[in-house]
Amino acid sequence: MALVGRPGAILCVGSQQLRTWFSGFMPTVPAAPPLSSPGFTPKIYRMASRLIFALSFLLACHKVPGAQQATNREPVAGAKTSARETVQAHIGKAHEDLKDQRYREAAEEFDAALKLDPHLVDIRYQLGVCYFAIGQRKEARKELERVRTETRNDPAAIYYLGRLDLTEGNLDSAIELLNGLMSKPPFPDTAYYLGSASLKKGDAAAAEKWLRKAAEVDPRDFRIPDHLARVYQKLGRRQDAEREYARAAELRQHYNDAAQQATDCSRALETRAPEAARAMCQQLFVLDDPDKLTTLGMLYGKHGDYADAVGPLERAARLDPDSSEVQHDLGLTYFRLKQYQRARGPLEKAVALRPDFFGSNALLGATLYALKEDEVAYRVLDHAHQLNPRHADSADLLFKTAMILSQTKAASKQYEESLKYLRKAAELHPADPEVHRRLAQVQADSVAGAHR
């Protein structure tokens, strides 16, 4: 079961049919973020991953005949759904708390959800990261170790355990854990933390290797040249050290300016008239800076100004076409505007760039579903379900798509194909009587067709 690939950004949709996409400035789920430093001060900028996902879908544009009747005929199933809704309510509240960086409150909600259903391993992961964020390291380690065991060494859990070891000075363990992730790092700053651990250990050669790798991944992170400068000082390379210190100072000032501009923009959007707020926010509209443009698009989206978010995100995507995050944010913004055809392209790029990121796969599947591209939607949603089988909304959408396809295939007498989709639906909703009724009907039709 994969929990990696939680970084992303989500915002709310004002629609009765589209139950909510939330957007914050961290990496889930929802999912929890790779935090920017052991002391973690939240930062509204791209250096710390910003994607947390609270995923829900449009279920009304493509209704499955009989689904509602089946629910009405089964009061016991309804009671189970109610219990699930209670769990989902806690999770939804936690994601709202995460969006506003209230990690302690989010931890309480995740903990409440786990008390009702202790098998939600992805929620346990997020609980562990919330504990990490608020400095409750003992609790964080307990939850993350359990996630690691239950998922058979999930890379995201190992990443945070490595960071816990780094924070607590267990350098050998931190280096071993983080080094084991470098063939396929779960988060962009994995190399930075491995380099930091090597620097603390006194291994200058390894520190330089991994910090240079980190700089390739994120050349705008001011922490990396700062640490490289310390490496060069230890090696007696004073000119190189001064060059890196100067680079770090330049990037830090750029970061601080952008963070202040983002704060001013966010405050203006909350307190000023729209035109005055946009004038304040336009200082982030720097034509050649994809980070500021992405931040501006996210801020507009966070405050419901989805149409205004499109321009900066489109330009950011042109400047940084290989950023899966920017492509995801742009696709998500079009999705919130119900411009599903336009959402499709950026989301397909996001999935191509990060094939195993649940959030982009799930959103692309929802987009294709809205476009009634059912066979393609099924493949994408099935992959999303494999990445996160406990995500109820994406599983429900996969179920609905399977039921639609089974009906389409049966109508064209492709009985084996129809049965394939019905078996998947039965796997997802084993207690649904409509699924079993259709299975029996299609099997009977298949036998009758073979004898004609």
Secondary structure as UniProt FT lines:
FT   TURN            38..39
FT   TURN            46..47
FT   TURN            65..66
FT   HELIX           67..73
FT   HELIX           75..99
FT   TURN            100..101
FT   HELIX           103..116
FT   TURN            118..119
FT   HELIX           121..133
FT   TURN            134..135
FT   HELIX           137..150
FT   TURN            151..152
FT   HELIX           155..167
FT   TURN            168..169
FT   HELIX           171..179
FT   TURN            180..183
FT   TURN            188..189
FT   HELIX           190..201
FT   HELIX           204..217
FT   TURN            219..220
FT   HELIX           223..234
FT   TURN            235..236
FT   HELIX           238..271
FT   HELIX           274..281
FT   HELIX           282..284
FT   TURN            287..288
FT   HELIX           290..302
FT   TURN            303..304
FT   HELIX           306..319
FT   TURN            321..322
FT   HELIX           324..336
FT   TURN            337..338
FT   HELIX           340..353
FT   TURN            355..356
FT   HELIX           358..370
FT   TURN            371..372
FT   HELIX           374..387
FT   TURN            389..390
FT   HELIX           392..411
FT   TURN            412..413
FT   HELIX           415..428
FT   TURN            430..431
FT   HELIX           433..450
//
